[in-house]
Amino acid sequence: MLMSQMNFEKRFGQSAAFVTSTLMEEGGVPPSSSPAALLKEAIHVISCGYEDKTDWGLELGWIYGSITEDILTGFKMHCRGWRSVYCMPKRAAFKGSAPINLSDRLNQVLRWALGSVEIFFSRHSPLLYGYKNGNLKWLERFAYINTTIYPFTSLPLLAYCTLPAVCLLTGKFIMPSISTFASLFFIALFMSIFATGILEMRWSGVSIEEWWRNEQFWVIGGVSAHLFAVVQGLLKVLAGIDTNFTVTSKATGDEDDEFAELYAFKWTTLLIPPTTLLIINIIGVVAGISDAINNGYQSWGPLFGKLFFAFWVIVHLYPFLKGLMGRQNRTPTIVVIWSVLLASIFSLLWVRIDPFIVRTKGPDVRQCGINC
């Protein structure tokens, strides 16, 4: 019993009353403890040095060393055999605060995504950790894998948001020529995905408008905060470079405005990728329509499919565009300059290289025959 007591004190700290309470089946405090003694023990337990040389922060309580300590703590608890239940009382159990302007919101999403990337590459990765005890169920493991791998979806998302502009600038299409039946199948699949999302939101009590806003911000955050989190996480894990993207406040000029913080616009590099995508897609739409006007009626049919995907990207990024241009003099000049520069370089290089054209070495016999 003495050895067990010493082990508990090593894990939980040097507080006899606290250690005894952990051994009680129903919890609570030892019956023999006086209020004065309990107050003294409580002050001792909440002191900063109490957790020194214990398992607190390493194996017990909130796990330290992670930006997303809630994911890591819950994952380790489930690996030890703890079970959780879904509780949603009518009266809100907890309330919190959240950033209300775009720049602060994106930086918060960046921190969350970076924490998920760090967990994914750490020894606590849900792909590798927790198989020894076998307490973690497969669906739980799949859920934790999803919470750590979602920032990597920014890579295909960035490609999907870029390809419509590429197709409009080069005259090619994102999809190969397919039959009418295959087109209907694609449209049905496309609509079923959104119908599934809407049904899930309705089941959870979220309106369609809120669901659409969530979809829009997922794209905005995916091509900015999630992308930067992947790059920063890879630099930190592979090269040991800890890159911090700082935020510089931009004066609002309306100190007496009740909603001044809502419209506060702060410079951050996270604004460059979505702004660049907006510009190249708008340029692509203009270029595609101009090309169709010059080439005649037969060019409008293939153009509609390309415009659909380009407008789909623009519609998802529309709140971002509205936030940038919603109030006069709110867009930092450096954001516009870098975005226009990157979009122009990308467009000119792509048109110059045109990777869709097959490069041939020597004369092209199909065009000039034996007269070359």
Contacts in CASP RR format, 6 or more apart in sequence:
PFRMAT RR
TARGET T0000
AUTHOR 0000-0000-0000
METHOD contacts of the structure
MODEL  1
MLMSQMNFEKRFGQSAAFVTSTLMEEGGVPPSSSPAALLKEAIHVISCGY
EDKTDWGLELGWIYGSITEDILTGFKMHCRGWRSVYCMPKRAAFKGSAPI
NLSDRLNQVLRWALGSVEIFFSRHSPLLYGYKNGNLKWLERFAYINTTIY
PFTSLPLLAYCTLPAVCLLTGKFIMPSISTFASLFFIALFMSIFATGILE
MRWSGVSIEEWWRNEQFWVIGGVSAHLFAVVQGLLKVLAGIDTNFTVTSK
ATGDEDDEFAELYAFKWTTLLIPPTTLLIINIIGVVAGISDAINNGYQSW
GPLFGKLFFAFWVIVHLYPFLKGLMGRQNRTPTIVVIWSVLLASIFSLLW
VRIDPFIVRTKGPDVRQCGINC
5 19 0 8 1.000
8 19 0 8 1.000
8 22 0 8 1.000
8 23 0 8 1.000
9 15 0 8 1.000
9 16 0 8 1.000
9 19 0 8 1.000
10 53 0 8 1.000
10 54 0 8 1.000
10 55 0 8 1.000
11 54 0 8 1.000
11 55 0 8 1.000
11 59 0 8 1.000
11 60 0 8 1.000
12 18 0 8 1.000
12 19 0 8 1.000
12 22 0 8 1.000
12 54 0 8 1.000
12 55 0 8 1.000
12 56 0 8 1.000
12 60 0 8 1.000
13 19 0 8 1.000
13 50 0 8 1.000
13 51 0 8 1.000
13 54 0 8 1.000
13 56 0 8 1.000
14 50 0 8 1.000
15 41 0 8 1.000
15 44 0 8 1.000
15 45 0 8 1.000
15 50 0 8 1.000
16 41 0 8 1.000
17 29 0 8 1.000
17 30 0 8 1.000
17 33 0 8 1.000
17 37 0 8 1.000
17 38 0 8 1.000
17 41 0 8 1.000
18 41 0 8 1.000
18 45 0 8 1.000
20 30 0 8 1.000
21 27 0 8 1.000
21 28 0 8 1.000
21 29 0 8 1.000
21 30 0 8 1.000
24 30 0 8 1.000
29 38 0 8 1.000
33 41 0 8 1.000
44 50 0 8 1.000
50 56 0 8 1.000
51 57 0 8 1.000
54 60 0 8 1.000
57 63 0 8 1.000
57 64 0 8 1.000
58 64 0 8 1.000
59 76 0 8 1.000
61 73 0 8 1.000
62 69 0 8 1.000
62 73 0 8 1.000
63 69 0 8 1.000
63 72 0 8 1.000
63 73 0 8 1.000
63 76 0 8 1.000
66 72 0 8 1.000
66 115 0 8 1.000
66 118 0 8 1.000
66 119 0 8 1.000
66 122 0 8 1.000
67 111 0 8 1.000
67 112 0 8 1.000
67 114 0 8 1.000
67 115 0 8 1.000
67 118 0 8 1.000
68 112 0 8 1.000
68 115 0 8 1.000
68 116 0 8 1.000
68 119 0 8 1.000
71 115 0 8 1.000
71 116 0 8 1.000
71 119 0 8 1.000
71 144 0 8 1.000
71 147 0 8 1.000
71 148 0 8 1.000
72 119 0 8 1.000
72 124 0 8 1.000
74 82 0 8 1.000
74 84 0 8 1.000
75 119 0 8 1.000
75 124 0 8 1.000
75 126 0 8 1.000
75 129 0 8 1.000
75 144 0 8 1.000
76 124 0 8 1.000
78 84 0 8 1.000
78 135 0 8 1.000
78 136 0 8 1.000
78 140 0 8 1.000
78 144 0 8 1.000
79 129 0 8 1.000
79 130 0 8 1.000
79 133 0 8 1.000
79 134 0 8 1.000
79 135 0 8 1.000
79 136 0 8 1.000
80 133 0 8 1.000
80 135 0 8 1.000
81 133 0 8 1.000
81 135 0 8 1.000
81 136 0 8 1.000
87 93 0 8 1.000
98 105 0 8 1.000
98 108 0 8 1.000
99 105 0 8 1.000
99 107 0 8 1.000
99 108 0 8 1.000
100 261 0 8 1.000
100 262 0 8 1.000
101 261 0 8 1.000
101 262 0 8 1.000
101 263 0 8 1.000
101 264 0 8 1.000
101 265 0 8 1.000
101 266 0 8 1.000
102 265 0 8 1.000
102 320 0 8 1.000
102 323 0 8 1.000
103 247 0 8 1.000
103 264 0 8 1.000
103 265 0 8 1.000
103 266 0 8 1.000
103 267 0 8 1.000
103 268 0 8 1.000
103 270 0 8 1.000
103 271 0 8 1.000
104 247 0 8 1.000
104 266 0 8 1.000
106 220 0 8 1.000
106 221 0 8 1.000
106 224 0 8 1.000
106 225 0 8 1.000
106 268 0 8 1.000
106 270 0 8 1.000
106 271 0 8 1.000
107 225 0 8 1.000
107 245 0 8 1.000
107 247 0 8 1.000
107 268 0 8 1.000
107 270 0 8 1.000
109 221 0 8 1.000
109 225 0 8 1.000
109 226 0 8 1.000
110 225 0 8 1.000
110 228 0 8 1.000
110 229 0 8 1.000
110 245 0 8 1.000
110 270 0 8 1.000
113 150 0 8 1.000
113 151 0 8 1.000
113 225 0 8 1.000
113 226 0 8 1.000
113 229 0 8 1.000
113 230 0 8 1.000
114 151 0 8 1.000
114 229 0 8 1.000
114 232 0 8 1.000
114 233 0 8 1.000
115 229 0 8 1.000
116 147 0 8 1.000
116 148 0 8 1.000
116 149 0 8 1.000
116 150 0 8 1.000
116 151 0 8 1.000
116 229 0 8 1.000
117 148 0 8 1.000
117 151 0 8 1.000
117 152 0 8 1.000
117 229 0 8 1.000
117 230 0 8 1.000
117 232 0 8 1.000
117 233 0 8 1.000
117 234 0 8 1.000
117 237 0 8 1.000
118 233 0 8 1.000
118 236 0 8 1.000
118 237 0 8 1.000
119 125 0 8 1.000
119 126 0 8 1.000
119 148 0 8 1.000
120 126 0 8 1.000
120 127 0 8 1.000
120 148 0 8 1.000
120 149 0 8 1.000
121 233 0 8 1.000
121 237 0 8 1.000
123 129 0 8 1.000
125 148 0 8 1.000
126 141 0 8 1.000
126 144 0 8 1.000
126 145 0 8 1.000
126 147 0 8 1.000
126 148 0 8 1.000
127 145 0 8 1.000
130 136 0 8 1.000
150 226 0 8 1.000
151 222 0 8 1.000
151 226 0 8 1.000
151 229 0 8 1.000
151 230 0 8 1.000
152 230 0 8 1.000
153 222 0 8 1.000
153 226 0 8 1.000
154 221 0 8 1.000
154 222 0 8 1.000
154 223 0 8 1.000
154 226 0 8 1.000
154 227 0 8 1.000
154 229 0 8 1.000
154 230 0 8 1.000
155 227 0 8 1.000
155 230 0 8 1.000
157 219 0 8 1.000
157 222 0 8 1.000
157 223 0 8 1.000
157 226 0 8 1.000
158 223 0 8 1.000
158 227 0 8 1.000
158 273 0 8 1.000
158 277 0 8 1.000
160 313 0 8 1.000
161 219 0 8 1.000
161 223 0 8 1.000
161 277 0 8 1.000
161 281 0 8 1.000
161 313 0 8 1.000
161 317 0 8 1.000
162 277 0 8 1.000
162 280 0 8 1.000
163 174 0 8 1.000
163 309 0 8 1.000
164 174 0 8 1.000
164 281 0 8 1.000
164 284 0 8 1.000
164 306 0 8 1.000
164 309 0 8 1.000
164 310 0 8 1.000
164 312 0 8 1.000
164 313 0 8 1.000
165 277 0 8 1.000
165 280 0 8 1.000
165 281 0 8 1.000
165 283 0 8 1.000
165 284 0 8 1.000
165 310 0 8 1.000
165 313 0 8 1.000
165 347 0 8 1.000
166 172 0 8 1.000
166 350 0 8 1.000
167 173 0 8 1.000
167 174 0 8 1.000
167 306 0 8 1.000
167 309 0 8 1.000
168 284 0 8 1.000
168 285 0 8 1.000
168 287 0 8 1.000
168 288 0 8 1.000
168 306 0 8 1.000
168 307 0 8 1.000
168 310 0 8 1.000
169 283 0 8 1.000
169 284 0 8 1.000
169 287 0 8 1.000
169 288 0 8 1.000
169 347 0 8 1.000
169 350 0 8 1.000
169 351 0 8 1.000
170 350 0 8 1.000
170 351 0 8 1.000
170 354 0 8 1.000
170 356 0 8 1.000
171 288 0 8 1.000
171 291 0 8 1.000
171 306 0 8 1.000
172 356 0 8 1.000
173 302 0 8 1.000
173 305 0 8 1.000
173 306 0 8 1.000
174 306 0 8 1.000
174 309 0 8 1.000
175 186 0 8 1.000
178 186 0 8 1.000
197 211 0 8 1.000
198 208 0 8 1.000
198 211 0 8 1.000
201 207 0 8 1.000
201 208 0 8 1.000
201 210 0 8 1.000
201 211 0 8 1.000
201 214 0 8 1.000
202 208 0 8 1.000
206 214 0 8 1.000
213 319 0 8 1.000
215 316 0 8 1.000
216 315 0 8 1.000
216 316 0 8 1.000
216 317 0 8 1.000
216 318 0 8 1.000
216 319 0 8 1.000
217 319 0 8 1.000
219 313 0 8 1.000
219 316 0 8 1.000
219 317 0 8 1.000
220 274 0 8 1.000
220 316 0 8 1.000
220 317 0 8 1.000
220 319 0 8 1.000
220 320 0 8 1.000
221 274 0 8 1.000
223 273 0 8 1.000
223 274 0 8 1.000
223 277 0 8 1.000
224 270 0 8 1.000
224 271 0 8 1.000
224 273 0 8 1.000
224 274 0 8 1.000
225 270 0 8 1.000
227 273 0 8 1.000
228 245 0 8 1.000
228 269 0 8 1.000
228 270 0 8 1.000
232 243 0 8 1.000
232 245 0 8 1.000
235 241 0 8 1.000
235 242 0 8 1.000
235 243 0 8 1.000
236 242 0 8 1.000
236 243 0 8 1.000
245 268 0 8 1.000
245 269 0 8 1.000
245 270 0 8 1.000
247 266 0 8 1.000
247 267 0 8 1.000
247 268 0 8 1.000
248 266 0 8 1.000
248 267 0 8 1.000
248 268 0 8 1.000
249 264 0 8 1.000
249 266 0 8 1.000
250 264 0 8 1.000
250 265 0 8 1.000
250 266 0 8 1.000
250 267 0 8 1.000
250 332 0 8 1.000
252 260 0 8 1.000
252 261 0 8 1.000
252 263 0 8 1.000
252 264 0 8 1.000
252 265 0 8 1.000
253 260 0 8 1.000
254 260 0 8 1.000
254 263 0 8 1.000
257 263 0 8 1.000
263 327 0 8 1.000
263 330 0 8 1.000
265 330 0 8 1.000
265 331 0 8 1.000
265 332 0 8 1.000
267 332 0 8 1.000
267 334 0 8 1.000
267 335 0 8 1.000
271 324 0 8 1.000
271 332 0 8 1.000
271 335 0 8 1.000
272 335 0 8 1.000
272 338 0 8 1.000
272 339 0 8 1.000
272 342 0 8 1.000
274 317 0 8 1.000
274 320 0 8 1.000
275 320 0 8 1.000
275 324 0 8 1.000
275 335 0 8 1.000
275 336 0 8 1.000
275 339 0 8 1.000
276 338 0 8 1.000
276 339 0 8 1.000
276 342 0 8 1.000
276 343 0 8 1.000
276 346 0 8 1.000
277 313 0 8 1.000
277 317 0 8 1.000
278 314 0 8 1.000
278 317 0 8 1.000
278 320 0 8 1.000
278 321 0 8 1.000
278 339 0 8 1.000
279 339 0 8 1.000
279 340 0 8 1.000
279 343 0 8 1.000
280 343 0 8 1.000
280 346 0 8 1.000
280 347 0 8 1.000
281 310 0 8 1.000
281 313 0 8 1.000
281 314 0 8 1.000
282 314 0 8 1.000
283 343 0 8 1.000
283 347 0 8 1.000
284 310 0 8 1.000
284 347 0 8 1.000
285 307 0 8 1.000
285 310 0 8 1.000
285 311 0 8 1.000
285 314 0 8 1.000
288 303 0 8 1.000
288 306 0 8 1.000
288 307 0 8 1.000
289 303 0 8 1.000
289 307 0 8 1.000
291 299 0 8 1.000
291 303 0 8 1.000
292 299 0 8 1.000
292 300 0 8 1.000
292 303 0 8 1.000
314 321 0 8 1.000
323 330 0 8 1.000
324 330 0 8 1.000
324 331 0 8 1.000
324 335 0 8 1.000
325 331 0 8 1.000
363 369 0 8 1.000
363 372 0 8 1.000
364 372 0 8 1.000
365 372 0 8 1.000
END
